[in-house]
């Protein structure tokens, strides 16, 4: 009995609906932008400078009229891009001496990362916007007992416009406040957001991998059941074809040999002829025998006028 096809995908267990235009859209209708913020060594600052940073950070928190989330991630340093850059500089070196020095330095960096656990710490600020703030759901949807919101009912252009109108001023405000502290902040691009989520969900497989540009994707969802469904349909087709052959008395071979297809006109062999005769309807058997005799006649005989055959009407096969 064939196994049922697996129709569930990873996307069914994630809250993310789409990542586009430097924003993350959730299935509940909310949207969010992610900002990357630089860091500073607070302990090395003078006492007056530390007080100034504290007061500036307090002013930032007091100026917020929306929610923010601070996320700190510590990951193993991935120096693949830096090593590739050194390799390019080594190949483009103008002299052999420079090429040797860059090569030795590249080997040193590679061995250092392999021998020691080099960590990279980054600071992110998530700026969310609820579906009610975007204006895509009515206030009555918050009441218990109402139907769940389906984000597919909202046009994508409308969703992008409303999210940009709400999140844009919030990002500009945070950038200005972080500049007062002495920190550089910028929103992440779509490609950086995808890379970040991929590395969080696949921490062991992400090392040394570079995600393809999102503009090259042809579909936003990976259908996990596509291969299983095609294999199941193929098995059903083979089973039906085997039953039809068994009804006509032709045995189905258990193994299929490797056949090399040549670009020539196929001919009916002597081994297949008995099976072909069983499949051909009785009213067409005489015509098939005469046609086979004409095809197998030697080509050295003088050409004769073509024989006119009186073809019987073709029966309708149901």
C-alpha positions in Angstrom: 0.0 0.0 0.0 1.6 3.3 -1.0 2.7 5.6 1.8 0.8 9.0 2.0 2.8 11.9 0.6 4.4 14.3 3.1 2.7 17.7 2.6 4.1 19.6 5.6 7.0 21.9 5.1 9.3 23.9 7.4 7.4 27.1 6.7 4.3 25.6 8.5 6.2 25.8 11.8 7.6 29.3 11.3 5.9 32.6 12.0 7.7 34.3 9.1 5.5 34.9 6.0 8.0 36.8 3.8 11.2 38.8 3.9 11.3 41.5 1.4 12.1 45.3 1.1 14.4 45.1 4.1 11.5 44.0 6.3 10.2 40.8 7.9 6.5 40.1 7.6 4.8 37.6 10.0 1.7 35.4 9.4 -0.3 37.4 11.9 0.0 40.6 9.8 2.8 42.3 11.8 6.0 43.6 10.3 9.5 44.3 11.7 12.7 45.9 10.7 16.1 44.9 12.1 18.9 47.3 12.7 22.6 46.5 13.2 24.2 48.7 15.9 28.0 49.1 16.4 29.6 48.6 19.9 31.9 50.6 22.1 34.3 49.7 24.9 32.5 51.4 27.8 35.1 50.5 30.4 37.9 52.4 28.5 36.0 55.7 28.5 36.7 58.4 31.0 34.2 59.0 33.8 32.7 62.1 32.2 32.4 60.3 28.9 30.7 57.3 30.6 28.2 59.7 32.3 27.4 61.3 28.9 26.8 57.9 27.3 24.5 56.9 30.2 22.4 60.2 29.9 22.2 59.8 26.1 21.0 56.3 26.4 18.4 57.3 29.0 17.2 60.0 26.6 16.9 57.4 23.9 14.7 55.2 26.1 12.5 58.1 27.2 11.9 59.2 23.6 10.5 55.9 22.5 6.7 55.6 22.0 6.9 52.2 20.5 8.4 48.8 21.4 11.9 47.7 20.6 13.8 44.5 21.1 17.6 44.3 21.7 19.1 41.1 20.5 22.8 40.1 21.0 24.2 37.2 19.0 27.6 35.6 19.6 28.7 33.3 16.7 31.9 31.7 15.5 33.7 34.1 13.2 33.3 33.2 9.6 36.4 34.4 7.8 35.5 32.8 4.4 34.9 36.1 2.7 38.1 37.6 4.1 40.2 34.6 3.1 38.7 34.8 -0.4 39.7 38.5 -0.5 43.3 37.6 0.5 43.3 34.9 -2.2 42.3 37.5 -4.8 44.9 39.9 -3.7 47.5 37.2 -3.8 46.7 36.3 -7.4 46.7 40.0 -8.4 50.0 40.8 -6.6 52.5 42.7 -8.8 55.6 40.8 -7.6 56.4 37.4 -6.4 57.6 38.7 -3.1 54.2 40.3 -2.3 52.5 37.2 -3.5 54.5 35.1 -1.0 53.9 37.4 1.9 50.1 37.6 1.3 50.1 33.7 0.9 51.8 33.3 4.3 49.5 35.7 6.0 46.4 34.0 4.5 47.7 30.6 5.8 48.3 32.1 9.2 44.7 33.5 9.4 43.2 30.2 8.3 45.2 28.2 10.9 44.4 30.7 13.7 40.7 30.4 13.1 40.9 26.6 13.0 42.9 26.3 16.2 41.1 28.9 18.2 37.4 29.6 18.8 37.1 33.1 17.4 33.8 34.6 18.3 32.0 37.5 16.6 29.5 39.4 18.7 26.9 41.6 17.0 24.1 43.8 18.4 20.7 44.1 16.8 17.6 46.3 17.5 14.3 44.9 16.2 11.6 47.5 15.5 8.2 45.9 15.2 4.8 47.1 14.0 1.6 45.3 14.9 -1.0 44.5 12.3 -3.4 46.9 14.0 -0.8 49.7 13.7 -0.5 48.9 10.0 -4.3 49.2 9.6 -4.7 45.9 7.8 -7.0 44.4 10.5 -10.0 45.9 12.2 -10.1 46.5 16.0 -12.8 43.9 16.3 -10.3 41.2 15.4 -8.7 41.5 18.9 -11.9 40.2 20.5 -12.0 36.6 21.4 -14.0 34.3 19.1 -13.2 36.2 15.9 -11.8 34.4 12.9 -8.0 34.2 12.6 -6.4 36.8 10.2 -5.2 35.5 6.9 -2.4 37.7 5.5 -2.9 36.3 2.0 -6.1 38.3 1.8 -4.0 41.6 1.8 -2.4 42.8 -1.4 1.3 42.7 -1.2 1.8 46.3 -2.5 -0.6 47.6 0.1 1.2 45.7 2.9 4.6 47.0 1.8 3.4 50.6 1.6 1.8 50.6 5.1 4.8 48.8 6.7 7.3 51.3 5.1 5.1 54.2 6.3 5.1 53.0 9.9 8.6 51.6 10.3 10.5 54.3 8.2 10.1 57.1 10.8 10.9 54.8 13.6 14.2 53.7 12.1 15.2 57.3 11.3 14.5 58.3 14.9 16.6 55.4 16.3 19.5 56.2 14.0 19.6 59.8 15.2 19.4 58.7 18.9 22.2 56.2 18.5 24.4 58.8 16.8 24.0 61.0 19.9 25.5 58.1 21.9 28.3 57.7 19.4 27.1 54.4 17.9 26.6 53.7 14.2 23.2 52.1 13.3 21.8 51.0 10.0 18.9 48.8 8.9 19.7 45.3 7.6 19.1 44.5 3.9 16.9 41.7 2.8 19.8 39.5 2.0 21.4 40.1 5.4 18.1 39.3 7.2 17.8 36.0 5.3 21.4 35.1 6.1 20.8 35.9 9.8 17.7 33.7 10.1 19.4 30.9 8.1 22.4 30.9 10.4 20.2 30.8 13.5 18.1 27.9 12.3 21.1 26.0 10.8 24.1 26.8 13.1 26.0 23.7 12.1 25.5 23.9 8.3 26.1 27.6 7.8 29.9 27.7 8.2 31.5 28.6 4.9 28.2 28.9 3.0 26.9 32.0 1.2 23.2 32.4 0.6 22.3 33.1 -3.0 20.8 36.6 -3.7 17.1 36.6 -2.9 16.4 38.2 -6.3 17.4 35.0 -8.0 14.8 32.9 -6.2 12.0 31.5 -8.4 9.6 30.5 -5.6 9.3 31.7 -1.9 8.3 28.2 -0.6 10.1 24.9 -0.9 7.6 22.1 -1.5 8.8 19.1 0.4 6.2 16.8 -0.9 7.0 17.4 -4.6 9.4 14.5 -5.0 7.4 12.1 -2.9 4.2 12.9 -4.9 5.9 12.5 -8.2 7.3 9.1 -7.2 3.9 8.0 -6.0 2.2 9.0 -9.2 4.9 7.2 -11.1 4.4 4.0 -9.2 0.6 4.2 -9.8 1.1 4.7 -13.5 3.5 1.6 -13.7 1.0 -0.5 -11.8 -1.9 0.4 -14.1 0.3 -0.3 -17.2 1.3 -3.7 -15.8 -2.4 -4.6 -15.3 -3.2 -3.7 -18.9 -0.3 -5.8 -20.2 -1.3 -8.7 -18.0 -4.9 -8.5 -19.4 -3.5 -8.9 -23.0 -1.2 -11.8 -22.0 2.1 -9.9 -22.3 4.5 -10.4 -19.4 6.1 -7.3 -17.9 9.9 -7.7 -17.5 11.2 -7.4 -13.9 14.4 -5.6 -14.8 14.9 -2.9 -17.5 18.3 -3.1 -19.2 20.2 0.0 -20.1 19.3 1.1 -23.6 21.3 3.7 -25.6 18.9 5.7 -27.8 20.3 6.2 -31.3 18.9 9.0 -33.6 17.7 6.4 -36.2 14.3 5.2 -37.4 13.1 2.4 -35.0 12.2 -0.9 -36.5 10.1 -3.8 -35.2 12.4 -6.7 -34.1 11.5 -10.4 -34.4 11.4 -10.8 -30.6 8.8 -8.1 -30.1 6.7 -9.2 -33.1 4.7 -11.8 -31.3 3.8 -9.4 -28.5 2.9 -6.7 -31.0 0.6 -9.1 -32.8 -1.3 -9.7 -29.5 -1.8 -6.1 -28.8 -2.8 -5.1 -32.4 -6.6 -5.4 -33.0 -7.7 -8.3 -35.3 -9.0 -5.9 -38.1 -5.5 -4.3 -38.3 -3.4 -7.6 -38.2 -3.4 -8.1 -42.0 -2.2 -4.5 -42.6 0.5 -4.9 -39.9 1.8 -8.1 -41.5 2.0 -6.5 -44.9 3.6 -3.4 -43.6 6.2 -5.5 -41.7 7.0 -7.5 -44.8 7.5 -4.2 -46.8 9.9 -2.8 -44.2 12.0 -6.0 -44.0 12.3 -6.4 -47.8 15.9 -6.0 -49.1 16.8 -2.7 -50.6 18.7 -4.2 -53.5 15.5 -5.2 -55.3 14.4 -3.0 -58.2 11.9 -0.4 -57.2 8.3 -1.2 -57.9 5.2 0.8 -58.0 3.8 1.2 -54.6 1.1 -1.2 -53.6 -2.3 0.3 -52.9 -3.8 -1.1 -49.7 -7.5 -1.0 -48.9 -7.5 0.0 -45.3 -10.4 -1.0 -43.1 -12.0 1.6 -40.9 -10.1 2.1 -37.6 -12.1 0.9 -34.6 -12.5 3.3 -31.8 -10.5 2.1 -28.8 -12.3 2.8 -25.5 
